[in-house]
Amino acid sequence: MKQLLTILLFPISLFAQQQVKTKATLESVTVYNNGAQLTHIGKVNLPAGTSEVVINNISGRVNENSIQVGVSSGVTILSVQFNKDFLNTDVANPEIKKLGDSVKIISNELIKTRNAKTIEEQTLVLLDENRKSGGTNSGTNVAELIKLADYYRTKNAEVRNTIAILTITEDKQNQKLTALQQQIAELRNNPNQQLGQLVLQLMAKENIDANYNVSYVTPSANWVASYDIKAMNISNPLGVVYKAAITQNTGLDWKKVKLALSTGNPNYNITAPVLNPWFVSTYQQQQLRIRGLSSPIADQNNNLNEVVVVSYAKAKRENLTGSVSTVNNYTSVNESQLGVTFNIDIPYDVNSDNKPHTVAFKEYEVPAKYKYYAAPKLSTDAYLLADVTDWEKLNLQAGNANIIFEGTYTGKSYIDPANILDTLSLSMGKDKKIIITKEKQQDFSNTKFVGTNKKQVFTYLIKIRNTKKESIDLSLKDQYPLSTESDIEIELLENSGAEVNKENGMLSWQLKIAPNETKTIKLSYSVKAPKSRIIAGL
């Protein structure tokens, strides 16, 4: 009785488990600086009982711990499993399909070539057999033998030449077939093109058309910020076009998806930090000097070197009121404690090719205070700077910025919000209409010897000429040397009303220069030191 009961239950359990295949539709993607969250939706018809549902069209590179599945009420999820899906990868990849079609064509041609070669080889065997039988017949006369020999010679040569040609054709077809198969193998093994699938064990109380949604995080996507900084002139506000270069190799092409860009990161380390004992030790002073050698003059120059210098380049003129400005109507900003998310309501296509796809998603028009900056010790060019306050409201990320002034591309800059204080200062480029020179005045520069000391005087004239049609505000900076030794005395003799920072030797002038006006700044300082000392860095 028990054996009969087992036999009766076996087919019931066999047919209760049914496999249902469905293809998920990628609906939306949230791209992080390091990773992305993909959300799929779909619909599947489930019979009553337990079913195995295979969901295709999933990324092949998934953080399996992040997979979340939701189904309609009345359906219970028993298990979720992620697999690679090589079969559907071939179907989804048009290049693999194209190569597969070529393989079929070449394979058919190869079969025809081999068949033709076999027929010719059998013809050659038949000729040999006929030759032997003809030679053994007793009634054959000389004329017939000569005729038979000519026929055999001609036909044998023709067949052998045909076999040779077919052998060459067969070799070429084999080589081409091998190359196509290798290409297909490379594409199948390419992680950029691999798809995945989810296998769900579901239980339904009754027949139902169930909706489902799937979301997961993939590490194979990211976005990097970049900007177009535009200004028509120094009287207009500054235009900032916020762009994202999205790169993905999830194995799944994103077609007409709703994009969101987040400044957060899905891979947060959520483990609270634990402090361990902090031990210190000593080491010899000599090692400290070897590691810590530095020049105070070099340090001062480094401070002055914190000027953004952009290069000149030519590019097409671009209007500030371009088509990208309308994207503001489709982008909403959501701020949370974990970051800022830009939701874009325009459907986008981003292929899985590991190449950057640029998306302009936000444009700001911000007031800016324009001024010129010059440091003639390093460069005799004047740089136009645009100072922006309240820049925190722009939710900027670190990234390169294309500078476009008066409709002309002037070069690149870099925006790093982590190093910005109260004011974001952007270099808009060089202005050749502001002419700056710095010359040493030999008549006022000399060396005198007083006792065991020598005193050197250095005098410079800095001239700034404004050839523009409007007045300009110029922030001018220079410096004088500082001494770290007691027997070296440095005195600032003349600074033309500069703001002097005695701690770092910086001199600052805030100048307003009228059209066609020339301003002259005189800078003079002395250095007194023992005769036997050679001063480096002057």
C-alpha positions as CSV (number, residue, x, y, z in Angstrom):
1,M,0.0,0.0,0.0
2,K,2.9,2.4,0.9
3,Q,4.6,1.6,-2.5
4,L,1.4,2.3,-4.4
5,L,0.9,5.6,-2.5
6,T,4.5,6.7,-3.5
7,I,3.9,5.9,-7.1
8,L,0.7,7.9,-7.1
9,L,2.3,10.9,-5.4
10,F,5.3,11.0,-7.7
11,P,3.6,12.2,-10.9
12,I,1.7,14.8,-8.8
13,S,5.0,16.3,-7.5
14,L,6.5,16.0,-10.9
15,F,3.8,18.1,-12.6
16,A,3.3,20.5,-9.7
17,Q,6.6,22.1,-10.5
18,Q,6.2,24.0,-13.7
19,Q,8.8,26.2,-15.4
20,V,7.6,29.6,-16.7
21,K,9.9,31.9,-18.7
22,T,9.5,35.7,-18.8
23,K,11.6,38.6,-20.0
24,A,12.0,41.6,-17.6
25,T,11.8,45.1,-18.9
26,L,14.4,47.6,-17.6
27,E,12.4,50.5,-16.4
28,S,14.8,52.8,-14.5
29,V,18.5,53.1,-13.5
30,T,20.1,55.1,-10.6
31,V,23.7,55.6,-11.4
32,Y,26.1,56.3,-8.5
33,N,29.7,57.5,-8.6
34,N,30.6,53.9,-8.1
35,G,27.9,51.5,-9.2
36,A,24.3,51.6,-10.3
37,Q,20.9,50.2,-9.2
38,L,18.8,48.7,-11.9
39,T,15.0,48.2,-11.6
40,H,13.1,45.8,-13.9
41,I,9.4,45.2,-14.2
42,G,7.4,42.4,-15.8
43,K,4.3,40.2,-15.8
44,V,3.9,36.5,-15.7
45,N,1.0,34.0,-15.8
46,L,1.3,31.6,-12.9
47,P,-0.7,28.4,-12.5
48,A,-1.9,27.3,-9.1
49,G,0.8,25.5,-7.1
50,T,4.5,25.8,-7.2
51,S,6.3,27.2,-10.3
52,E,9.8,27.8,-11.4
53,V,10.0,31.3,-13.0
54,V,13.0,32.1,-15.1
55,I,13.4,35.9,-15.6
56,N,15.7,36.8,-18.5
57,N,17.2,40.2,-19.6
58,I,19.0,40.7,-16.3
59,S,22.5,42.2,-16.1
60,G,25.3,39.6,-16.1
61,R,27.3,41.5,-13.4
62,V,25.2,41.7,-10.2
63,N,25.9,42.1,-6.5
64,E,23.9,39.0,-5.5
65,N,23.4,40.3,-1.9
66,S,21.6,43.3,-3.3
67,I,18.9,41.5,-5.3
68,Q,15.3,42.4,-4.3
69,V,12.2,40.8,-5.8
70,G,8.6,41.9,-5.3
71,V,5.5,40.1,-6.6
72,S,1.7,40.6,-6.5
73,S,-0.3,39.6,-3.4
74,G,-1.3,36.0,-3.4
75,V,2.1,34.8,-4.6
76,T,4.8,33.6,-2.2
77,I,8.5,33.7,-3.0
78,L,10.2,30.5,-1.9
79,S,13.7,31.1,-3.3
80,V,15.8,33.4,-5.6
81,Q,18.8,32.3,-7.6
82,F,21.0,34.2,-10.0
83,N,22.7,32.5,-13.0
84,K,24.7,33.6,-16.1
85,D,22.6,33.4,-19.2
86,F,24.8,32.7,-22.2
87,L,21.9,31.6,-24.5
88,N,20.0,34.9,-24.3
89,T,23.3,36.8,-24.4
90,D,23.7,35.4,-28.0
91,V,20.1,36.5,-28.8
92,A,20.5,40.0,-27.3
93,N,23.8,40.7,-28.9
94,P,23.3,41.7,-32.6
95,E,27.0,41.2,-33.3
96,I,26.9,37.6,-32.1
97,K,23.8,37.0,-34.1
98,K,25.4,38.4,-37.2
99,L,28.5,36.3,-36.7
100,G,26.3,33.2,-36.1
101,D,24.5,33.8,-39.4
102,S,27.9,34.0,-41.1
103,V,28.9,30.7,-39.5
104,K,25.8,29.1,-40.9
105,I,26.5,30.4,-44.4
106,I,30.2,29.4,-44.4
107,S,29.3,26.0,-42.9
108,N,26.8,25.3,-45.8
109,E,29.4,26.4,-48.3
110,L,32.0,24.2,-46.7
111,I,29.6,21.2,-47.0
112,K,29.0,21.9,-50.7
113,T,32.8,22.2,-51.3
114,R,33.5,18.9,-49.5
115,N,30.7,17.2,-51.4
116,A,32.1,18.5,-54.8
117,K,35.6,17.3,-53.8
118,T,34.3,13.9,-52.9
119,I,32.6,13.5,-56.3
120,E,35.8,14.5,-58.1
121,E,37.8,12.1,-56.0
122,Q,35.4,9.3,-56.9
123,T,35.5,10.3,-60.6
124,L,39.3,9.9,-60.4
125,V,39.0,6.4,-58.9
126,L,36.5,5.5,-61.7
127,L,38.9,6.7,-64.4
128,D,41.7,4.5,-62.9
129,E,39.4,1.5,-62.9
130,N,38.3,2.0,-66.5
131,R,41.9,2.4,-67.6
132,K,42.8,-0.9,-66.1
133,S,39.8,-2.7,-67.6
134,G,40.4,-1.2,-71.0
135,G,44.0,-2.2,-71.1
136,T,43.2,-5.9,-70.3
137,N,40.6,-6.3,-73.1
138,S,42.0,-8.5,-75.8
139,G,40.2,-6.9,-78.7
140,T,41.5,-3.4,-78.4
141,N,43.6,-2.2,-81.3
142,V,46.3,0.4,-81.3
143,A,44.1,3.3,-82.5
144,E,41.6,2.7,-79.8
145,L,44.4,2.5,-77.2
146,I,45.8,5.9,-78.4
147,K,42.3,7.4,-78.2
148,L,41.7,6.0,-74.7
149,A,45.0,7.2,-73.5
150,D,44.3,10.8,-74.7
151,Y,40.9,10.8,-73.1
152,Y,42.3,9.5,-69.8
153,R,45.1,12.0,-69.8
154,T,42.8,15.0,-70.5
155,K,40.1,13.9,-68.1
156,N,42.6,12.9,-65.3
157,A,44.3,16.3,-65.5
158,E,40.9,18.1,-65.4
159,V,39.7,16.2,-62.4
160,R,43.0,16.6,-60.4
161,N,43.0,20.4,-61.1
162,T,39.4,20.6,-59.9
163,I,40.3,18.7,-56.7
164,A,43.3,21.1,-56.1
165,I,41.0,24.1,-56.5
166,L,38.4,22.6,-54.2
167,T,41.1,21.8,-51.6
168,I,42.2,25.5,-51.6
169,T,38.6,26.6,-51.3
170,E,38.0,24.2,-48.4
171,D,41.1,25.5,-46.5
172,K,40.0,29.1,-46.9
173,Q,36.5,28.3,-45.7
174,N,37.9,26.4,-42.7
175,Q,40.1,29.3,-41.8
176,K,37.2,31.8,-42.1
177,L,34.9,29.5,-40.0
178,T,37.6,29.2,-37.3
179,A,38.0,33.0,-37.2
180,L,34.2,33.5,-36.9
181,Q,34.0,31.0,-34.1
182,Q,36.9,32.6,-32.2
183,Q,35.1,36.0,-32.5
184,I,31.9,34.6,-31.1
185,A,33.8,33.0,-28.2
186,E,35.5,36.3,-27.4
187,L,32.2,38.1,-27.4
188,R,30.5,35.4,-25.2
189,N,33.4,35.7,-22.7
190,N,33.3,39.5,-22.8
191,P,31.8,40.7,-19.4
192,N,30.5,43.8,-21.2
193,Q,28.1,41.6,-23.1
194,Q,27.1,38.9,-20.6
195,L,23.5,38.7,-19.5
196,G,22.1,37.0,-16.4
197,Q,18.8,35.5,-15.3
198,L,16.9,35.0,-12.1
199,V,15.4,31.7,-11.2
200,L,12.5,32.1,-8.8
201,Q,10.6,29.4,-6.9
202,L,7.0,30.8,-6.6
203,M,3.9,29.4,-5.0
204,A,0.4,30.7,-6.1
205,K,-2.9,29.8,-4.5
206,E,-4.7,30.0,-7.8
207,N,-4.1,30.8,-11.4
208,I,-3.0,34.5,-11.5
209,D,-1.4,37.1,-13.8
210,A,1.2,38.3,-11.4
211,N,3.2,41.5,-11.7
212,Y,6.8,41.5,-10.5
213,N,9.6,43.9,-10.0
214,V,13.3,43.2,-9.6
215,S,16.1,45.6,-8.4
216,Y,19.7,45.0,-7.8
217,V,23.1,46.8,-7.6
218,T,25.8,46.3,-10.1
219,P,29.4,47.5,-9.7
220,S,29.9,47.9,-13.4
221,A,28.6,51.4,-13.9
222,N,29.5,54.9,-12.8
223,W,29.2,58.6,-13.7
224,V,31.7,61.4,-13.6
225,A,30.8,65.1,-13.5
226,S,31.9,67.7,-16.0
227,Y,30.8,71.2,-16.8
228,D,30.5,73.8,-19.5
229,I,31.1,77.3,-17.9
230,K,29.8,80.0,-20.2
231,A,29.8,83.8,-20.0
232,M,28.9,86.1,-22.8
233,N,30.6,89.1,-21.2
234,I,31.5,90.3,-17.7
235,S,28.1,92.0,-17.4
236,N,26.0,88.8,-17.7
237,P,25.5,86.0,-15.1
238,L,27.6,82.9,-15.4
239,G,26.0,79.9,-17.1
240,V,26.9,76.5,-15.6
241,V,25.8,73.4,-17.6
242,Y,26.1,70.3,-15.4
243,K,26.9,67.2,-17.3
244,A,27.5,63.5,-16.5
245,A,29.7,61.0,-18.4
246,I,28.0,57.7,-17.8
247,T,30.0,54.5,-18.3
248,Q,28.5,51.0,-18.0
249,N,29.5,47.5,-18.9
250,T,26.7,45.6,-17.1
251,G,26.2,43.3,-20.1
252,L,22.7,44.9,-20.6
253,D,22.1,47.8,-23.0
254,W,19.9,50.4,-21.3
255,K,17.2,51.3,-23.8
256,K,14.7,54.2,-23.2
257,V,15.3,54.0,-19.4
258,K,14.5,56.6,-16.8
259,L,17.8,57.8,-15.4
260,A,18.7,59.1,-12.0
261,L,22.2,60.4,-11.0
262,S,23.2,60.1,-7.4
263,T,26.2,61.6,-5.6
264,G,25.9,58.8,-3.0
265,N,27.5,55.4,-3.0
266,P,25.7,52.0,-2.6
267,N,28.9,50.4,-1.2
268,Y,29.0,52.3,2.1
269,N,30.9,50.6,4.9
270,I,28.2,50.6,7.6
271,T,30.3,49.1,10.3
272,A,30.9,51.5,13.1
273,P,34.6,52.3,13.6
274,V,36.5,51.1,16.7
275,L,39.4,53.0,18.2
276,N,42.5,51.0,19.0
277,P,45.4,52.0,21.3
278,W,47.6,54.7,19.8
279,F,51.3,54.2,20.3
280,V,54.1,56.7,19.5
281,S,57.9,56.2,19.4
282,T,61.0,58.2,18.8
283,Y,63.7,58.0,16.1
284,Q,67.0,59.9,15.5
285,Q,66.9,63.6,14.6
286,Q,69.1,62.9,11.5
287,Q,66.4,60.8,9.9
288,L,63.9,63.7,10.4
289,R,66.1,66.1,8.6
290,I,66.6,63.8,5.7
291,R,62.9,63.3,5.3
292,G,61.9,66.9,6.0
293,L,64.3,68.9,3.9
294,S,62.5,71.9,2.3
295,S,63.2,75.4,1.1
296,P,61.2,78.2,2.6
297,I,61.6,80.1,-0.6
298,A,60.3,77.1,-2.6
299,D,57.3,76.9,-0.2
300,Q,56.5,80.6,-0.8
301,N,56.7,80.1,-4.5
302,N,54.4,77.1,-4.2
303,N,51.8,79.4,-2.4
304,L,52.0,81.7,-5.4
305,N,51.7,78.9,-7.8
306,E,48.1,78.2,-6.7
307,V,46.9,80.1,-9.8
308,V,44.7,78.3,-12.3
309,V,46.3,78.7,-15.7
310,V,44.2,77.7,-18.6
311,S,45.5,77.2,-22.2
312,Y,44.3,79.0,-25.3
313,A,42.4,76.9,-27.8
314,K,40.0,77.4,-30.7
315,A,36.6,75.8,-30.9
316,K,33.2,76.3,-32.5
317,R,31.1,79.1,-31.0
318,E,28.4,78.0,-28.7
319,N,25.3,80.0,-27.7
320,L,24.5,80.3,-24.0
321,T,20.8,79.7,-24.9
322,G,21.5,76.3,-26.4
323,S,19.1,73.4,-26.5
324,V,20.5,71.9,-23.3
325,S,18.8,74.6,-21.2
326,T,15.4,72.9,-21.7
327,V,16.6,69.9,-19.7
328,N,15.8,71.9,-16.5
329,N,12.2,71.2,-17.2
330,Y,12.8,67.5,-17.0
331,T,15.2,67.3,-14.0
332,S,14.2,67.3,-10.3
333,V,16.6,67.4,-7.4
334,N,16.1,65.3,-4.3
335,E,18.5,65.9,-1.4
336,S,18.9,63.4,1.4
337,Q,21.5,62.7,4.2
338,L,23.3,60.2,2.0
339,G,23.6,62.5,-1.0
340,V,21.9,64.3,-3.8
341,T,19.9,62.6,-6.6
342,F,19.1,64.2,-9.9
343,N,16.0,62.5,-11.4
344,I,15.8,62.9,-15.2
345,D,12.4,62.3,-16.8
346,I,13.8,62.0,-20.4
347,P,14.3,58.4,-21.5
348,Y,18.0,57.6,-22.4
349,D,19.9,54.9,-24.2
350,V,23.2,53.9,-22.7
351,N,24.9,50.9,-24.4
352,S,27.0,48.3,-22.5
353,D,30.3,49.3,-24.2
354,N,32.4,50.7,-21.3
355,K,32.5,54.0,-23.1
356,P,31.4,57.4,-21.6
357,H,28.0,58.6,-22.7
358,T,27.6,62.3,-21.9
359,V,24.2,63.6,-20.6
360,A,23.5,67.2,-19.8
361,F,21.0,67.2,-17.0
362,K,21.0,70.6,-15.2
363,E,21.8,74.2,-16.1
364,Y,22.3,77.0,-13.6
365,E,22.5,80.7,-14.1
366,V,24.4,82.2,-11.2
367,P,25.5,85.7,-10.5
368,A,29.2,86.2,-10.6
369,K,31.7,88.9,-9.7
370,Y,34.3,89.2,-12.4
371,K,37.8,90.5,-11.8
372,Y,41.2,90.1,-13.2
373,Y,44.1,88.5,-11.5
374,A,47.8,88.7,-12.3
375,A,51.0,87.3,-10.7
376,P,53.8,88.8,-12.9
377,K,56.5,86.9,-11.1
378,L,55.1,83.7,-12.7
379,S,53.3,85.0,-15.8
380,T,52.8,88.4,-17.4
381,D,49.2,87.5,-18.5
382,A,46.1,88.7,-16.8
383,Y,43.5,86.1,-16.0
384,L,39.8,86.8,-15.8
385,L,38.3,85.2,-12.7
386,A,34.6,84.7,-12.0
387,D,33.8,84.5,-8.3
388,V,30.6,82.7,-7.3
389,T,29.2,82.7,-3.8
390,D,26.6,80.3,-2.4
391,W,28.0,77.7,-4.7
392,E,27.0,75.0,-2.3
393,K,23.4,75.3,-3.6
394,L,24.6,73.9,-7.0
395,N,25.4,70.4,-5.6
396,L,28.6,70.3,-7.6
397,Q,30.8,67.2,-7.9
398,A,34.5,67.2,-8.7
399,G,35.1,67.4,-12.4
400,N,36.7,69.1,-15.4
401,A,35.1,72.3,-16.7
402,N,35.2,73.6,-20.3
403,I,35.5,77.4,-20.2
404,I,33.6,79.3,-22.9
405,F,33.9,83.1,-22.8
406,E,32.2,85.4,-25.3
407,G,31.2,82.4,-27.4
408,T,34.8,81.1,-27.7
409,Y,36.3,78.1,-26.0
410,T,39.3,79.3,-24.0
411,G,40.5,76.2,-22.2
412,K,39.9,73.8,-19.3
413,S,39.7,74.2,-15.6
414,Y,38.9,71.8,-12.7
415,I,36.3,72.2,-10.0
416,D,36.9,70.4,-6.7
417,P,34.3,71.3,-4.1
418,A,36.4,69.7,-1.4
419,N,39.0,72.4,-1.7
420,I,36.6,75.4,-2.1
421,L,36.0,77.7,0.9
422,D,33.4,80.5,0.8
423,T,33.9,81.5,-2.9
424,L,34.2,79.4,-6.0
425,S,36.7,81.2,-8.2
426,L,36.8,80.1,-11.9
427,S,39.5,81.2,-14.3
428,M,37.8,82.2,-17.6
429,G,41.0,82.6,-19.5
430,K,43.7,85.1,-20.4
431,D,42.9,88.6,-21.6
432,K,45.6,89.9,-24.1
433,K,44.2,93.4,-24.0
434,I,45.7,93.8,-20.5
435,I,49.5,94.3,-20.9
436,I,51.7,93.6,-17.9
437,T,55.4,93.9,-17.6
438,K,57.8,93.4,-14.7
439,E,61.4,94.8,-15.1
440,K,64.3,95.0,-12.7
441,Q,65.5,98.6,-12.3
442,Q,69.3,98.4,-12.6
443,D,69.8,102.0,-11.5
444,F,68.1,101.3,-8.2
445,S,69.5,97.8,-7.6
446,N,73.0,97.6,-6.2
447,T,75.3,95.8,-3.7
448,K,77.1,97.6,-0.9
449,F,79.7,96.2,1.6
450,V,79.4,97.4,5.2
451,G,82.1,95.9,7.5
452,T,81.7,92.1,7.4
453,N,78.3,92.3,5.7
454,K,77.0,93.0,2.3
455,K,73.7,94.6,1.5
456,Q,71.9,94.0,-1.8
457,V,69.0,96.1,-3.0
458,F,66.5,94.8,-5.5
459,T,64.0,97.2,-7.2
460,Y,61.3,96.3,-9.8
461,L,58.7,98.2,-11.7
462,I,55.4,96.5,-12.6
463,K,53.4,98.2,-15.3
464,I,49.8,97.4,-16.1
465,R,48.2,98.9,-19.2
466,N,44.4,98.5,-19.9
467,T,43.7,98.7,-23.6
468,K,40.1,97.7,-23.2
469,K,37.2,100.0,-23.7
470,E,35.9,99.6,-20.1
471,S,37.5,99.9,-16.7
472,I,38.7,96.8,-15.0
473,D,39.3,95.6,-11.4
474,L,42.7,93.8,-11.1
475,S,44.0,91.8,-8.2
476,L,47.8,91.9,-8.4
477,K,50.0,89.7,-6.4
478,D,53.8,89.5,-5.9
479,Q,56.1,88.6,-3.1
480,Y,59.4,89.4,-1.4
481,P,61.8,86.8,0.2
482,L,61.7,85.8,3.9
483,S,64.7,84.8,6.0
484,T,64.8,81.8,8.3
485,E,68.3,82.7,9.7
486,S,69.1,85.4,12.2
487,D,72.2,86.8,10.4
488,I,70.2,87.4,7.2
489,E,68.1,90.5,7.4
490,I,65.5,91.4,4.8
491,E,63.7,94.7,4.7
492,L,60.8,95.7,2.5
493,L,61.8,99.2,1.3
494,E,58.8,100.1,-1.0
495,N,55.5,98.4,-1.8
496,S,53.4,101.1,-3.5
497,G,50.6,100.7,-0.9
498,A,50.3,97.0,-1.1
499,E,48.6,94.8,1.6
500,V,51.6,93.1,3.2
501,N,51.5,89.7,4.8
502,K,54.7,89.5,6.8
503,E,54.2,85.8,7.6
504,N,54.5,84.6,4.0
505,G,55.9,87.6,2.2
506,M,52.8,88.1,0.0
507,L,52.0,91.5,-1.5
508,S,48.5,92.3,-2.8
509,W,47.2,95.2,-4.7
510,Q,43.5,95.8,-5.5
511,L,43.6,98.1,-8.6
512,K,40.9,99.8,-10.6
513,I,42.3,100.8,-14.0
514,A,40.5,103.0,-16.5
515,P,40.4,102.5,-20.3
516,N,43.9,103.2,-21.8
517,E,45.3,103.9,-18.4
518,T,48.7,102.6,-17.2
519,K,49.4,101.8,-13.5
520,T,52.9,101.6,-12.2
521,I,53.8,99.6,-9.1
522,K,57.3,99.9,-7.5
523,L,58.6,97.1,-5.4
524,S,61.9,97.3,-3.6
525,Y,63.6,95.3,-0.9
526,S,67.0,94.8,0.6
527,V,68.9,91.7,1.8
528,K,71.7,92.0,4.3
529,A,74.0,89.1,5.0
530,P,77.6,88.2,5.9
531,K,80.1,88.5,3.1
532,S,81.1,84.9,3.4
533,R,77.5,83.7,2.9
534,I,76.0,82.8,-0.5
535,I,72.3,83.3,-0.5
536,A,70.3,80.9,-2.6
537,G,67.0,81.7,-4.2
538,L,67.4,85.4,-5.0
